[in-house]
Amino acid sequence: MIRTDLAMEAREAAGGDQIPGVSVVNDDKGDGVTVTRVKIFSPEGEKALGKGMGMYVTVEVPALVTNDRSTENKAAEVLAAEIRALAGDNAIRNGVLVTGLGNRMVTADSLGPAVCDALFVTRHIKQYAPQEIDERINTVSAIAPGVLGVTGVETGEVIEGVVQNVKPALVIAVDSLASRNVSRIRTTVQLTDAGISPGSGIGNKRKALNRETLGIPVIAIGVPLVVYASTIAEDLLTAANEKNEGSKRIPDFEIQRMVEGISNVNGAEMVVTPKEIDFIIQSCARLVSNALNLALHENMNLEEIQKYMS
């Protein structure tokens, strides 16, 4: 069973090209940065990929593992352009609420709050001291609502209340995701205008955040930070089985039985994340927050934005 939050991986698992209701465009940005746009435009496409209709943009930058700042800045610029393309200038100029999904106390699930901490938020300045900032700066607010197990309140309920009072034109939700490929951890970012279910990266889906539930457009930004243990086990068993012959081959049903045993240990879903996840969260949060800061404020570079924030 394929366990992934990435539309491009779901497409690969569903057979690749020529899937009814799904279109794909690949775009090489140079310097090792590639963009894959998967559009799901029919119920058939939804069923085939297991995801809602909408545009799914995946930016892949394998060189991010080198921790090179110039590579990171290039990736941030590409991400910023993709965010603006999905959101549209009108929505950005009329106010954006960024919500950082996840639990600060669980490292692999803390990307959303970490991104909010590094955002250039301006709604209060625009309201109370507009003379202090120039016209290139738009209205941005941010909230990290926590998780149900800590707050006792559904994340969706918190965000609905904020949207009703703040009245943004757009919500951008940031969360950790799950991939089926270890190599995509920290090197891949997915954007989508189809919204998101908080907790989806660890199989704990809550109330969806999308246009239907919030009444305004929702863009979700996610970075794969975990891989299901069952996915790794299945890949390893299948690869080993391909080398066996005749009676040495493990029957498919036996592989599935072993995988199911790994996926459910004492009722818990097992996920795997790198041992250096603390550092990875810092670098991914910096990448996504830089991209958002560039996208949400017009014709400003990172140096100018940092001056305002310091």
VOVOTI-351338 format. One record per residue (C-alpha): z, x, y; residue number from 1. Coordinates in steps of 0.25 Angstrom, whole numbers. Layout:
<rec pz="Z" px="X" py="Y" seq="NUM"/>
...
END
This chain:
<rec pz="0" px="0" py="0" seq="1"/>
<rec pz="-4" px="6" py="14" seq="2"/>
<rec pz="7" px="6" py="24" seq="3"/>
<rec pz="3" px="9" py="38" seq="4"/>
<rec pz="3" px="4" py="52" seq="5"/>
<rec pz="-10" px="11" py="56" seq="6"/>
<rec pz="-22" px="2" py="56" seq="7"/>
<rec pz="-31" px="14" py="53" seq="8"/>
<rec pz="-24" px="17" py="40" seq="9"/>
<rec pz="-24" px="2" py="36" seq="10"/>
<rec pz="-39" px="2" py="38" seq="11"/>
<rec pz="-40" px="15" py="30" seq="12"/>
<rec pz="-32" px="8" py="19" seq="13"/>
<rec pz="-40" px="-5" py="20" seq="14"/>
<rec pz="-53" px="3" py="17" seq="15"/>
<rec pz="-57" px="10" py="29" seq="16"/>
<rec pz="-71" px="5" py="35" seq="17"/>
<rec pz="-77" px="-9" py="35" seq="18"/>
<rec pz="-64" px="-17" py="35" seq="19"/>
<rec pz="-67" px="-32" py="40" seq="20"/>
<rec pz="-60" px="-34" py="53" seq="21"/>
<rec pz="-58" px="-20" py="56" seq="22"/>
<rec pz="-65" px="-10" py="65" seq="23"/>
<rec pz="-63" px="5" py="67" seq="24"/>
<rec pz="-67" px="15" py="77" seq="25"/>
<rec pz="-63" px="30" py="77" seq="26"/>
<rec pz="-63" px="38" py="90" seq="27"/>
<rec pz="-61" px="53" py="90" seq="28"/>
<rec pz="-54" px="57" py="103" seq="29"/>
<rec pz="-55" px="72" py="100" seq="30"/>
<rec pz="-44" px="82" py="99" seq="31"/>
<rec pz="-41" px="77" py="86" seq="32"/>
<rec pz="-38" px="63" py="91" seq="33"/>
<rec pz="-44" px="51" py="84" seq="34"/>
<rec pz="-43" px="36" py="87" seq="35"/>
<rec pz="-46" px="25" py="77" seq="36"/>
<rec pz="-47" px="11" py="82" seq="37"/>
<rec pz="-45" px="0" py="71" seq="38"/>
<rec pz="-48" px="-14" py="75" seq="39"/>
<rec pz="-44" px="-26" py="67" seq="40"/>
<rec pz="-51" px="-38" py="72" seq="41"/>
<rec pz="-50" px="-49" py="61" seq="42"/>
<rec pz="-41" px="-55" py="51" seq="43"/>
<rec pz="-48" px="-47" py="40" seq="44"/>
<rec pz="-45" px="-34" py="47" seq="45"/>
<rec pz="-31" px="-38" py="48" seq="46"/>
<rec pz="-29" px="-41" py="34" seq="47"/>
<rec pz="-37" px="-28" py="29" seq="48"/>
<rec pz="-28" px="-19" py="38" seq="49"/>
<rec pz="-15" px="-27" py="38" seq="50"/>
<rec pz="-14" px="-26" py="53" seq="51"/>
<rec pz="-17" px="-36" py="65" seq="52"/>
<rec pz="-30" px="-37" py="73" seq="53"/>
<rec pz="-31" px="-27" py="84" seq="54"/>
<rec pz="-35" px="-13" py="88" seq="55"/>
<rec pz="-28" px="-2" py="81" seq="56"/>
<rec pz="-30" px="12" py="87" seq="57"/>
<rec pz="-25" px="24" py="80" seq="58"/>
<rec pz="-25" px="38" py="87" seq="59"/>
<rec pz="-24" px="50" py="78" seq="60"/>
<rec pz="-20" px="64" py="82" seq="61"/>
<rec pz="-17" px="73" py="70" seq="62"/>
<rec pz="-14" px="84" py="80" seq="63"/>
<rec pz="-1" px="77" py="85" seq="64"/>
<rec pz="6" px="84" py="74" seq="65"/>
<rec pz="4" px="97" py="81" seq="66"/>
<rec pz="13" px="92" py="92" seq="67"/>
<rec pz="3" px="97" py="103" seq="68"/>
<rec pz="5" px="91" py="116" seq="69"/>
<rec pz="-9" px="91" py="120" seq="70"/>
<rec pz="-13" px="84" py="107" seq="71"/>
<rec pz="-2" px="74" py="110" seq="72"/>
<rec pz="-7" px="72" py="125" seq="73"/>
<rec pz="-21" px="70" py="120" seq="74"/>
<rec pz="-16" px="59" py="110" seq="75"/>
<rec pz="-8" px="52" py="121" seq="76"/>
<rec pz="-20" px="51" py="129" seq="77"/>
<rec pz="-29" px="45" py="118" seq="78"/>
<rec pz="-17" px="35" py="115" seq="79"/>
<rec pz="-16" px="31" py="129" seq="80"/>
<rec pz="-31" px="28" py="130" seq="81"/>
<rec pz="-30" px="20" py="117" seq="82"/>
<rec pz="-18" px="12" py="123" seq="83"/>
<rec pz="-25" px="9" py="136" seq="84"/>
<rec pz="-37" px="4" py="128" seq="85"/>
<rec pz="-29" px="-5" py="119" seq="86"/>
<rec pz="-20" px="-10" py="131" seq="87"/>
<rec pz="-30" px="-12" py="142" seq="88"/>
<rec pz="-27" px="-7" py="156" seq="89"/>
<rec pz="-23" px="-21" py="161" seq="90"/>
<rec pz="-12" px="-22" py="151" seq="91"/>
<rec pz="-7" px="-8" py="154" seq="92"/>
<rec pz="-7" px="-11" py="169" seq="93"/>
<rec pz="1" px="-24" py="168" seq="94"/>
<rec pz="13" px="-18" py="161" seq="95"/>
<rec pz="16" px="-13" py="147" seq="96"/>
<rec pz="28" px="-14" py="138" seq="97"/>
<rec pz="30" px="-2" py="128" seq="98"/>
<rec pz="39" px="-6" py="117" seq="99"/>
<rec pz="44" px="5" py="107" seq="100"/>
<rec pz="46" px="-1" py="94" seq="101"/>
<rec pz="56" px="6" py="84" seq="102"/>
<rec pz="70" px="11" py="81" seq="103"/>
<rec pz="75" px="23" py="89" seq="104"/>
<rec pz="84" px="26" py="78" seq="105"/>
<rec pz="74" px="28" py="68" seq="106"/>
<rec pz="65" px="40" py="71" seq="107"/>
<rec pz="52" px="36" py="65" seq="108"/>
<rec pz="53" px="22" py="71" seq="109"/>
<rec pz="57" px="27" py="85" seq="110"/>
<rec pz="43" px="30" py="91" seq="111"/>
<rec pz="43" px="17" py="100" seq="112"/>
<rec pz="56" px="20" py="107" seq="113"/>
<rec pz="52" px="34" py="109" seq="114"/>
<rec pz="39" px="31" py="115" seq="115"/>
<rec pz="46" px="21" py="125" seq="116"/>
<rec pz="56" px="32" py="129" seq="117"/>
<rec pz="44" px="41" py="134" seq="118"/>
<rec pz="36" px="30" py="141" seq="119"/>
<rec pz="34" px="30" py="156" seq="120"/>
<rec pz="40" px="16" py="159" seq="121"/>
<rec pz="37" px="10" py="173" seq="122"/>
<rec pz="40" px="-5" py="173" seq="123"/>
<rec pz="53" px="-3" py="181" seq="124"/>
<rec pz="47" px="7" py="191" seq="125"/>
<rec pz="35" px="-2" py="193" seq="126"/>
<rec pz="45" px="-13" py="196" seq="127"/>
<rec pz="56" px="-6" py="204" seq="128"/>
<rec pz="49" px="6" py="210" seq="129"/>
<rec pz="34" px="4" py="210" seq="130"/>
<rec pz="32" px="14" py="222" seq="131"/>
<rec pz="37" px="25" py="213" seq="132"/>
<rec pz="25" px="25" py="203" seq="133"/>
<rec pz="10" px="24" py="205" seq="134"/>
<rec pz="0" px="14" py="202" seq="135"/>
<rec pz="-5" px="21" py="189" seq="136"/>
<rec pz="9" px="18" py="182" seq="137"/>
<rec pz="9" px="4" py="175" seq="138"/>
<rec pz="21" px="-4" py="171" seq="139"/>
<rec pz="27" px="1" py="157" seq="140"/>
<rec pz="40" px="-4" py="151" seq="141"/>
<rec pz="45" px="0" py="137" seq="142"/>
<rec pz="55" px="-5" py="127" seq="143"/>
<rec pz="60" px="0" py="114" seq="144"/>
<rec pz="66" px="-13" py="108" seq="145"/>
<rec pz="73" px="-6" py="96" seq="146"/>
<rec pz="72" px="-13" py="82" seq="147"/>
<rec pz="78" px="-25" py="76" seq="148"/>
<rec pz="88" px="-18" py="67" seq="149"/>
<rec pz="94" px="-12" py="80" seq="150"/>
<rec pz="93" px="-22" py="90" seq="151"/>
<rec pz="93" px="-35" py="82" seq="152"/>
<rec pz="81" px="-40" py="90" seq="153"/>
<rec pz="67" px="-40" py="85" seq="154"/>
<rec pz="58" px="-30" py="93" seq="155"/>
<rec pz="48" px="-41" py="95" seq="156"/>
<rec pz="59" px="-50" py="102" seq="157"/>
<rec pz="63" px="-38" py="111" seq="158"/>
<rec pz="49" px="-35" py="115" seq="159"/>
<rec pz="45" px="-50" py="117" seq="160"/>
<rec pz="57" px="-51" py="127" seq="161"/>
<rec pz="53" px="-39" py="135" seq="162"/>
<rec pz="38" px="-43" py="136" seq="163"/>
<rec pz="43" px="-57" py="141" seq="164"/>
<rec pz="51" px="-50" py="152" seq="165"/>
<rec pz="43" px="-38" py="156" seq="166"/>
<rec pz="29" px="-45" py="154" seq="167"/>
<rec pz="21" px="-33" py="150" seq="168"/>
<rec pz="6" px="-34" py="148" seq="169"/>
<rec pz="6" px="-26" py="136" seq="170"/>
<rec pz="16" px="-21" py="125" seq="171"/>
<rec pz="14" px="-8" py="118" seq="172"/>
<rec pz="23" px="-6" py="106" seq="173"/>
<rec pz="26" px="8" py="100" seq="174"/>
<rec pz="30" px="10" py="86" seq="175"/>
<rec pz="31" px="19" py="74" seq="176"/>
<rec pz="20" px="16" py="63" seq="177"/>
<rec pz="18" px="19" py="48" seq="178"/>
<rec pz="6" px="27" py="43" seq="179"/>
<rec pz="1" px="29" py="29" seq="180"/>
<rec pz="-3" px="43" py="32" seq="181"/>
<rec pz="8" px="54" py="35" seq="182"/>
<rec pz="-2" px="62" py="44" seq="183"/>
<rec pz="-3" px="50" py="54" seq="184"/>
<rec pz="12" px="51" py="57" seq="185"/>
<rec pz="13" px="55" py="72" seq="186"/>
<rec pz="-2" px="58" py="73" seq="187"/>
<rec pz="-7" px="44" py="74" seq="188"/>
<rec pz="-5" px="33" py="84" seq="189"/>
<rec pz="-9" px="18" py="82" seq="190"/>
<rec pz="-11" px="8" py="94" seq="191"/>
<rec pz="-14" px="-6" py="92" seq="192"/>
<rec pz="-16" px="-19" py="100" seq="193"/>
<rec pz="-11" px="-27" py="88" seq="194"/>
<rec pz="3" px="-25" py="91" seq="195"/>
<rec pz="14" px="-21" py="81" seq="196"/>
<rec pz="26" px="-25" py="72" seq="197"/>
<rec pz="38" px="-17" py="75" seq="198"/>
<rec pz="43" px="-9" py="64" seq="199"/>
<rec pz="29" px="-9" py="56" seq="200"/>
<rec pz="29" px="6" py="54" seq="201"/>
<rec pz="41" px="5" py="45" seq="202"/>
<rec pz="38" px="-9" py="38" seq="203"/>
<rec pz="48" px="-17" py="47" seq="204"/>
<rec pz="38" px="-26" py="55" seq="205"/>
<rec pz="45" px="-35" py="65" seq="206"/>
<rec pz="39" px="-45" py="74" seq="207"/>
<rec pz="25" px="-41" py="79" seq="208"/>
<rec pz="22" px="-36" py="93" seq="209"/>
<rec pz="9" px="-41" py="98" seq="210"/>
<rec pz="1" px="-50" py="107" seq="211"/>
<rec pz="5" px="-62" py="99" seq="212"/>
<rec pz="20" px="-60" py="100" seq="213"/>
<rec pz="21" px="-54" py="114" seq="214"/>
<rec pz="10" px="-61" py="121" seq="215"/>
<rec pz="4" px="-48" py="127" seq="216"/>
<rec pz="-4" px="-36" py="121" seq="217"/>
<rec pz="4" px="-27" py="112" seq="218"/>
<rec pz="-1" px="-13" py="108" seq="219"/>
<rec pz="6" px="-5" py="97" seq="220"/>
<rec pz="7" px="10" py="97" seq="221"/>
<rec pz="12" px="16" py="84" seq="222"/>
<rec pz="13" px="30" py="78" seq="223"/>
<rec pz="14" px="32" py="63" seq="224"/>
<rec pz="28" px="39" py="60" seq="225"/>
<rec pz="31" px="34" py="46" seq="226"/>
<rec pz="23" px="33" py="32" seq="227"/>
<rec pz="28" px="24" py="21" seq="228"/>
<rec pz="34" px="32" py="9" seq="229"/>
<rec pz="26" px="23" py="0" seq="230"/>
<rec pz="13" px="26" py="7" seq="231"/>
<rec pz="15" px="41" py="5" seq="232"/>
<rec pz="19" px="39" py="-9" seq="233"/>
<rec pz="7" px="31" py="-12" seq="234"/>
<rec pz="-2" px="41" py="-6" seq="235"/>
<rec pz="4" px="52" py="-14" seq="236"/>
<rec pz="4" px="45" py="-27" seq="237"/>
<rec pz="-10" px="40" py="-26" seq="238"/>
<rec pz="-15" px="55" py="-22" seq="239"/>
<rec pz="-7" px="60" py="-34" seq="240"/>
<rec pz="-13" px="49" py="-43" seq="241"/>
<rec pz="-27" px="53" py="-39" seq="242"/>
<rec pz="-25" px="67" py="-45" seq="243"/>
<rec pz="-21" px="61" py="-59" seq="244"/>
<rec pz="-30" px="57" py="-70" seq="245"/>
<rec pz="-29" px="47" py="-81" seq="246"/>
<rec pz="-15" px="44" py="-86" seq="247"/>
<rec pz="-9" px="52" py="-75" seq="248"/>
<rec pz="-13" px="43" py="-65" seq="249"/>
<rec pz="-2" px="33" py="-59" seq="250"/>
<rec pz="-6" px="19" py="-60" seq="251"/>
<rec pz="-8" px="12" py="-46" seq="252"/>
<rec pz="2" px="2" py="-49" seq="253"/>
<rec pz="12" px="13" py="-52" seq="254"/>
<rec pz="9" px="20" py="-39" seq="255"/>
<rec pz="12" px="7" py="-32" seq="256"/>
<rec pz="25" px="5" py="-39" seq="257"/>
<rec pz="30" px="19" py="-35" seq="258"/>
<rec pz="25" px="17" py="-20" seq="259"/>
<rec pz="32" px="4" py="-20" seq="260"/>
<rec pz="45" px="10" py="-25" seq="261"/>
<rec pz="44" px="21" py="-13" seq="262"/>
<rec pz="41" px="10" py="-3" seq="263"/>
<rec pz="53" px="2" py="-6" seq="264"/>
<rec pz="66" px="11" py="-8" seq="265"/>
<rec pz="78" px="2" py="-9" seq="266"/>
<rec pz="71" px="-8" py="0" seq="267"/>
<rec pz="67" px="2" py="11" seq="268"/>
<rec pz="53" px="5" py="15" seq="269"/>
<rec pz="52" px="20" py="15" seq="270"/>
<rec pz="44" px="27" py="26" seq="271"/>
<rec pz="42" px="42" py="29" seq="272"/>
<rec pz="42" px="49" py="42" seq="273"/>
<rec pz="41" px="64" py="45" seq="274"/>
<rec pz="54" px="72" py="46" seq="275"/>
<rec pz="50" px="77" py="61" seq="276"/>
<rec pz="49" px="62" py="65" seq="277"/>
<rec pz="58" px="64" py="77" seq="278"/>
<rec pz="48" px="74" py="83" seq="279"/>
<rec pz="37" px="65" py="79" seq="280"/>
<rec pz="43" px="53" py="86" seq="281"/>
<rec pz="44" px="61" py="99" seq="282"/>
<rec pz="30" px="66" py="99" seq="283"/>
<rec pz="24" px="53" py="95" seq="284"/>
<rec pz="33" px="46" py="106" seq="285"/>
<rec pz="28" px="56" py="116" seq="286"/>
<rec pz="13" px="53" py="112" seq="287"/>
<rec pz="14" px="38" py="113" seq="288"/>
<rec pz="22" px="38" py="125" seq="289"/>
<rec pz="13" px="47" py="132" seq="290"/>
<rec pz="1" px="39" py="128" seq="291"/>
<rec pz="8" px="26" py="133" seq="292"/>
<rec pz="11" px="33" py="146" seq="293"/>
<rec pz="-3" px="37" py="148" seq="294"/>
<rec pz="-9" px="23" py="144" seq="295"/>
<rec pz="0" px="15" py="152" seq="296"/>
<rec pz="-1" px="22" py="165" seq="297"/>
<rec pz="-14" px="24" py="172" seq="298"/>
<rec pz="-21" px="37" py="174" seq="299"/>
<rec pz="-8" px="45" py="173" seq="300"/>
<rec pz="-6" px="58" py="164" seq="301"/>
<rec pz="6" px="61" py="156" seq="302"/>
<rec pz="11" px="71" py="167" seq="303"/>
<rec pz="11" px="61" py="177" seq="304"/>
<rec pz="18" px="51" py="169" seq="305"/>
<rec pz="29" px="61" py="165" seq="306"/>
<rec pz="32" px="64" py="179" seq="307"/>
<rec pz="35" px="49" py="181" seq="308"/>
<rec pz="44" px="49" py="169" seq="309"/>
<rec pz="52" px="62" py="173" seq="310"/>
END
